[in-house]
Each structure stands twice: as C-alpha cells, then as structure tokens.
Amino acid sequence: MQHKLNKLWGKPNEIENFTIFRAPRIMNPGRKHFFEPSVISIGPFHHGQTSLRAMEEKKWRFLRDFLSRGDHISLDLCISEMKKLEDKTRRCYSETVDLDSNGFVEMMLLDGCFILEYFLKRKEENWDSYFEVGWNHGYVGWDLVLLENQIPFFVVEKLCEIGVKQDDNFNFVNDIIPNMSRPIPIYPLNLNPPAQIYHLAHLNHHCSVPNPEIPGVLIRSKSFPLTRLLSRIKYLLLWFLSWVLTWFPSSTSRSLPMAFPNSTGNPSTMVIPSVTDLQDAGIKLRPKRNPQHIFDISFVNGVLEIPKLTIVDDSRPLFINLIAFEQCNYRKLNCHFSCFATFLDLLVNTQKDAMILQQCGIIESWLCGEEDLTHFFNLLNEGTLLEEDHFLADLFSEVNRYCESSWNKHRAKLIRDYFSSPWTVISLVAALVLLVLTCIQSFFAVYAYIVPPS
C-alpha cells in the first residue's frame, strides 16, 4: 500500500489540475470506439495498441525528418528537454501512466515530433513523404483531436522552439488552426487562439466555439400598446370562430402541444417540445440565412431559425469528443456543444421530427435515413449534464412561453383541426356558407313576420 501511495503525484490536499482525461464512463457505454484512434496513437492511453502499430514506424520517420531540419538540432538535446518536462507532463493525465521514465520520454518525443511535422508538412505541402504508404491525412487529423489521444501542447511547443527557426512571419498555432477537423465544416473557425493551450483537443474545441464578441442567440418578443390591443381583438375573434367551429366535426382529435413549466411555474429553461409539437403550436422552423456560426440560433415572432447542419459519418466522433471534452472541463468552459446536443436531442424524438427538419432545409443528412439520423441526435446527448444558465436558456424559456400562450394554442388547434387538408377547408367553407344562408333565411322570415307585406 505504501508503494502505491508513493506513486501518487503532488502533496496531500493539493488541487490537481488535470487537462487530459479518459471519456467519462457514463458517456462511454456502446460508443467506446468513438474515443479510440483509428490510425495513430498519441499519448499513453492507447499507446502500444496492436491495431495502431503500423503508424509507429511513421513516427520514427517523422522524428528523423525533424532532426534533419538543421545542424542545431540533436537527438540528445531533444531527449534532455523532454526529460525536463516529464514530471509536468505526467501530472496532466487524470490517471497514473504505467511507463518507465525512458519509455515515457520516448513517447513524448515521438508523438510531439509527429504532431509538429504533421502540420509543418501540411504548411509546406510536402506531400511526397507525407503519403508514402497511402494513408489518408484526414484520418490522422481526426485522431489528433480525440479526447483520449493527447499529449500536452507545451511538449510540441518546446520541440518547435528547438527545431524551427523563428521569424516574424511564423506562428505555429496560427498555422494549425485552419487545418483543424471540424464537426460542421461549412462554418468559419474562431481564429483567436486561447491564452493557454492544453492540447490539440482543447484548441479544436476553442476554435469551433464562436468568438464571444460575435452576437449569438437572438430572441425578440417585445410588444407595444397598439400591438397588445390588436392581439386582444384577434383573440376575441379567434375565440368566437373556435366556438362556431365546435358545431362542426374536426379532422383530428390530437391534444394541444405541451409546454414545460419549471418548479416555480415559469417556462422551463431546460427542455423544449419536439419539432412536431412546435409545429402544432404554430411555430415555424427555417434554416437561418447567413449565420455567424453553428450556434447562431434565433427565435423571433414565432419563427425558430437554426443554421443549416450537414451531417456525415465523420460528424459523430468529432461531436461526441467535443462534448466529452466539455463534460470533463465543465467548470472551466462554456459548454456550447453539450447544450447544442441537448437542443437537437429535444427537437428530434421520432423519425418524423428528423424528416421535418430535412424538409425545412435545416438538416442535410448523408446518413442512411431518418432512423439513423434520429439515432445520431439521441446518441449525442447520452450522459450529458447541462447547467441551468446555458446559452440557450432564454430561448428555451421563450419557446415554452410561446407554446403556453392561449392565443397560440387556439390558433394552432384551429389550423390543425380545420385547415389541415384541402378537403377539410372545403367542407368548412361549405358549412359556413350554409350557416350564413340559414341566418339570412331566418332574418327574412322574421322580418316578414314583423313587417308584413302590404
């Protein structure tokens, strides 16, 4: 027992600032493969896996390429610098690494040189040596941003400091950012790097989240005295029309969509109705024009606008790893992807919800079908915790308030029950015409009785 206690890092009651984690077990069941590299291992968590050994020789080749960049670089110098960073590097991992000092330093050097050379070769377009055995750089790029496949960024920075000549036109971080893998590739990256970079997964997350200075969620529901007066008049007319229509059979008997109050009775900030229920409440869904970023969602005058999402197979691991990174660092980060995943999961409960989003032009799916797409959205949110002050909290509250409105409920019921198809509209018009003619006939009959003809 004493031996195990001696292996622990730090002092008693010392706060441990881990930056590299395994995925939480609650997020892991059934999707462990999303956190495992497919081509190359970086760091100790997947080090030495049999399925990844083919890339180990490539790491040694990249180390040789790195050492050949100048006479000022030597293997002994690199090893010496890595040894100085060994303790600091080990403290970054959330669990003890069972590698001896030599093995751990070798891993640091090989993995750090691979990352450095990978991006330098992309910048230099040195494709010949880059694709010697035909492996695709896209798979490597995805592996480099996986949560469990990381080494501290200061290792890469130290090697860059040793081997790359610094000048006014060179900035390694700025060269990395445009080449980061993104879950939704059509939206621009945040090109302002963080003050401190933990590792590539952290940098990828930071660049995928919008700059705080860019406006995000838009909610507008202000009303003026004249607007409120007109709204009350419309409500009275709608109430009268609804009362008249109760004399006619409706085409459906579905209940009204449900809004979600919180414990205080106010509209909930944690859940919203599904796409089908939102449409039943009279809310329109549209793809947002010229969105600033993926989270540029707005709800204005009963219209919910969402940036267009292109969903491909590669979106799953990238999304899931970004969410897992937030869940491991939720006290340090604004969990935008976790909130966005919850939002999508709440919207899509059934295959019909997924189909509606595609018909609206909000979703462009390259997956097998609505069932696979529905499973994709529901999978994203597994094991995700959401704080009450998330960035969509006001939008959730406003959407629920809209669904709770008596005016919106009656209007939605009127449209759904009596205007859901051309035949019900024709029947309704015919019934109203018949009612009007009956009223006119009754009027003239009474008029003739009161004022008999001479």
MARLUM-244152 format. One record per residue (C-alpha): residue in three letters; x, y, z. Coordinates in pm, whole numbers, plus 50000, padded with zeros to 5 digits. Last residue first. Layout:
N
alaXYZ ...
***
This chain:
454
ser401235454045215 pro403955429145307 pro404125420145674 val406785438645877 ile407315417746188 tyr406585384146023 ala408415392945701 tyr411415404345901 val411425371846099 ala411425351345778 phe413935374945619 phe416325370345911 ser415855332645920 gln416755329945553 ile419815351645606 cys420915330445903 thr420425298545703 leu422415313145413 val425235322045654 leu425245287245808 leu425265270745465 val428175292745361 leu429975283245684 ala429365246145620 ala430615249145261 val433715267745379 leu434405241145644 ser433945212545400 ile436275229245150 val438875235445423 thr438545199545547 trp439085187245192 pro442125209445131 ser443935194645435 ser444995205445787 phe442725235945791 tyr440025225646040 asp441715206346322 arg445335217346281 ile444655253546189 leu442095258646465 lys444145239746723 ala447245260546640 arg445225292846663 his443735281946992 lys447125272847142 asn448845304147005 trp446225327047155 ser446255308247485 ser450035312647512 glu451765282347667 cys453625273347344 tyr455015308847323 arg456155307247686 asn457865274247612 val459715289747316 glu460675319947528 ser462055298547810 phe464065276447574 leu465455307747402 asp466425322947737 ala468265291047838 leu470075287047505 phe473485298247637 his473355275447939 asp472455290848277 glu470705259848409 glu473825238448365 leu473605208048138 leu474965173348205 thr475485149647912 gly475505111947968 glu473915104647632 asn473185136747438 leu474935128547114 leu473255094547082 asn469755109447055 phe470855131046761 phe472545102146577 his469685078046650 thr467265101946483 leu469595104446182 asp469875066446157 glu466105062946167 glu465615091745922 gly467875075345665 cys471305060545586 leu473385091145679 trp474395118845441 ser471965142645608 glu471275178845518 ile469365193145811 ile467755227645831 gly466195226245485 cys462625225245619 gln462135190745463 gln465225178145646 leu463995191745979 ile460585176245911 met462145142045838 ala464075142446167 asp460885150546360 lys459035122846175 gln461785098346272 thr460915104946633 asn462195124746931 val464205151246746 leu463885185846897 leu464955175147245 asp468045157247110 leu468965187446897 phe468805211247196 thr470675186847420 ala473445184247158 phe473595222347133 cys473895225047512 ser476745199847520 phe478365217347223 his478205251447392 cys479555240247729 asn481055273547835 leu484315261147980 lys486255259348306 arg483655242948533 tyr482565219648251 asn486065205948196 cys485435168448166 gln481925174448030 glu483315199247779 phe485865174047649 ala483115147847624 ile481025171847413 leu483925178547177 asn484605141147159 ile480975133347074 phe480795159946803 leu484005148246634 pro483115111346666 arg479655116646511 ser480395142346241 asp482595117846048 asp479525098545932 val478055129845774 ile475555155745900 thr475355189145719 leu473655213745952 lys471905245545833 pro471815272446099 ile468605272346304 glu465755297546281 leu462725293846508 val459865316146389 gly457125325646635 asn457845362746628 val461625358546660 phe463515328146785 ser467175327846683 ile470015302646665 asp473585312846576 phe475205282446741 ile476865269946419 his478405303946347 gln477635338246201 pro474555325746020 asn473895339945671 arg470245329645647 lys468975306945920 pro467235275045812 arg463535277345899 leu461145263146158 lys457705278146208 ile455995277346548 gly452205272546536 ala451915251046847 asp451445220246629 gln454725229546459 leu456455230346796 asp454895196946887 thr456275180546573 val459725195746627 ser459855183546986 pro458895204747286 ile461505223647491 val463585214247795 met465995230648043 thr464925267248059 ser461395258848166 pro458595284448142 asn457695297848487 gly455685277248736 thr458385279149002 ser459365242548959 asn459745246848582 pro456985248648322 phe457195227148006 ala454905233947715 met452635206747579 pro451235206347231 leu447415205147213 ser445725171547215 arg445025152346898 ser441415148246790 thr441735151846416 ser439655160946113 ser437175182046312 pro433375178046316 phe431395210546304 trp429475226846587 thr432735233746770 leu433575255546472 val431365283746596 trp433145284146932 ser436525284546760 leu435415313646545 phe434295332946853 trp437575325947036 leu439555336246728 leu437675368746705 leu438275375347075 tyr441995366747039 lys442385388846735 ile440905417946929 arg443275410647218 ser446285409846983 leu445215442446821 leu445195458847164 arg448615443647253 thr450105456446928 leu448695491046989 pro450235491347340 phe453685478547220 ser455095443247221 lys458615429547257 ser459145393147158 arg462675391747023 ile465175364347092 leu468525362946916 val471185337647016 gly474705347046915 pro476395380146851 ile480135377446777 glu482285392547056 pro482405359247240 asn484255343846940 pro482385313246831 val483195277946956 ser484925255646699 cys488315272146753 his488205266347129 his487175230047081 asn489985223246835 leu492505240247064 his491375218947357 ala491565186947151 leu495025198047032 his496405201447384 tyr496205223947690 ile496525256947503 gln496935287747721 ala495965322747606 pro493355307847377 pro493775310546998 asn491825337246804 leu490915322246466 asn487405311546568 leu486665288446280 pro484265295345995 tyr481155274345932 ile480785249745643 pro482865222145806 ile480335211246070 pro482135186946304 arg485515203746246 ser489005189746199 met491725215946249 asn493765226845947 pro492975264045964 ile494075264246331 ile497495247846295 asp499245275846105 asn498055301446360 val499495279446636 phe502885276546462 asn503335313746410 phe505965322446154 asn506145355445964 asp508265374346220 asp510855347046236 gln511585316146445 lys513735288546304 val512075255646381 gly513835228046573 ile514185237246938 glu511245261246978 cys509025237446781 leu510115209247011 lys509195230447313 glu505845240047161 val505015203547093 val505675194447457 phe503785225647573 phe500755211947392 pro500285184347644 ile499865150047482 gln496535137647352 asn494575107747224 glu491885103447491 leu489815133747385 leu490225128247012 val491645158146821 leu494705141146667 asp492685110746558 trp490545132246329 gly493605147346159 val495155112946118 tyr492015100545944 gly492075130845715 his495775125945633 asn494905095045433 trp497245065545443 gly498845057845107 val502115042745224 glu504395071945132 phe501695098145179 tyr503525125745368 ser506905119645213 asp505535130144875 trp503025155445017 asn505415182245140 glu502805209245108 glu504995232045326 lys502075240345556 arg500895204245553 lys504425192645616 leu504725216445911 phe501405204046049 tyr502395167346052 glu505975175446147 leu504905191246475 ile502375164246556 phe504875136646476 cys507635153546670 gly505465155346981 asp504405119046947 leu507975106246905 leu509465128547174 met506765123247435 met506685085547373 glu510455083347411 val510215103247734 phe507585078947869 gly509585048247772 asn512765061647931 ser510985071948252 asp509075039548298 leu505555036848161 asp502475028548368 val500805062648342 thr498875072148656 glu495435086248585 ser493985120648506 tyr496935129848289 cys498505164548309 arg500725154848603 arg502705131348377 thr503615160748151 lys504945182248435 asp507045153048560 glu508465146048213 leu509165182048107 lys512865182348197 lys513195147548047 met511775160947720 glu514445188047705 ser517245162747753 ile515785139347492 cys515585167647237 leu519155178747308 asp520435142947280 leu518675138346945 ser520355169046803 ile519025200346635 his521395229346559 asp522575211446248 gly519235218246084 arg515905203545970 ser517335168345964 leu516285161246323 phe512625167246228 asp512795144045928 arg514305116946150 leu511505121846403 phe508985119846118 arg510495086846011 trp510305073946368 lys506625083846387 lys505955066546053 glu507405034646200 glu504825036546479 met502005040746228 ala501595003646154 arg501464996646528 leu497935010746563 ser495894978346567 thr498294962846820 gln497784990447076 gly501145002447210 his499965036047344 his496205039947363 phe496055059647691 pro499745069847684 gly499855099247442 ile499135099647070 ser498025067646898 ile497655066346520 val495175052146269 ser491725045246414 pro492065063546745 glu489635053347022 phe487075077847162 phe484285069946913 his485005032746957 lys483755034047315 arg480285040947184 gly478075014747346 pro478825025347701 asn481235055247710 met479315086447808 ile478565074148163 arg482095060548177 pro483535095548143 ala485925097847846 arg489545094247954 phe491125126448059 ile493855151347970 thr493925185348145 phe494405175548509 asn494795204148752 glu495125185049078 ile494405206249386 glu496775196749667 asn495045181249969 pro498095158350030 lys501055166949801 gly501565160349434 trp501755128449233 leu500855093949362 lys503495066749325 asn504375068649695 leu500825059149791 lys501035027949573 his504305017549739 gln502825024050082 met500005000050000 
***
